């Protein structure tokens, strides 16, 4: 009979303990800072120039 009482006491403490706020509160995750922007201006310009040169060579060959 004693083991049943200990079981119910343990079960009650397990169920009621977190409901009363006795457990530690976990803080919400911190969002990272905004990422630095990638410099695409130079690379995009080089791609445009390369495409223009390629098109000029293809049109010149005709």
C-alpha positions as CSV (number, residue, x, y, z in Angstrom):
1,X,0.0,0.0,0.0
2,X,2.9,2.3,0.8
3,X,4.3,2.0,-2.7
4,X,1.0,3.1,-4.2
5,X,1.0,6.2,-2.1
6,X,4.6,7.0,-3.1
7,X,3.6,6.4,-6.8
8,X,0.7,8.8,-6.6
9,X,2.7,11.4,-4.7
10,X,5.4,11.2,-7.4
11,X,2.8,11.4,-10.1
12,X,1.2,14.5,-8.5
13,X,4.5,16.2,-8.1
14,X,5.3,15.5,-11.7
15,X,2.0,16.9,-13.0
16,X,1.6,19.8,-10.6
17,X,5.2,21.0,-10.4
18,X,5.5,22.5,-13.9
19,X,2.0,23.9,-13.8
20,X,2.8,26.1,-10.7
21,X,5.8,27.6,-12.4
22,X,8.4,25.9,-10.3
23,X,10.4,24.9,-13.4
24,X,12.9,27.3,-15.0
25,X,11.7,29.4,-17.9
26,X,13.7,29.0,-21.1
27,X,14.2,32.3,-22.8
28,X,13.2,32.6,-26.4
29,X,15.9,32.2,-29.0
30,X,17.8,35.3,-30.0
31,X,17.5,36.2,-33.7
32,X,20.9,36.8,-35.4
33,X,21.8,40.3,-36.7
34,X,21.1,41.2,-40.3
35,X,23.6,39.7,-42.6
36,X,26.0,41.9,-44.5
37,X,25.0,42.5,-48.1
38,X,27.0,40.9,-50.8
39,X,28.7,43.2,-53.2
40,X,27.0,42.1,-56.5
41,X,27.6,45.4,-58.4
42,X,31.1,44.6,-59.6
43,X,30.3,41.0,-60.5
44,X,27.1,41.9,-62.2
45,X,28.9,44.5,-64.3
46,X,31.6,42.0,-65.4
47,X,28.9,39.6,-66.4
48,X,27.2,42.2,-68.5
49,X,30.4,43.2,-70.2
50,X,31.3,39.6,-70.8
51,X,27.9,39.0,-72.3
52,X,28.2,42.1,-74.5
53,X,31.6,41.0,-75.8
54,X,30.3,37.5,-76.5
55,X,27.3,38.8,-78.4
56,X,29.5,41.3,-80.4
57,X,31.8,38.4,-81.4
58,X,28.9,36.2,-82.4
59,X,27.3,39.0,-84.4
60,X,30.7,39.9,-86.0
61,X,31.2,36.3,-87.1
62,X,28.0,36.3,-89.2
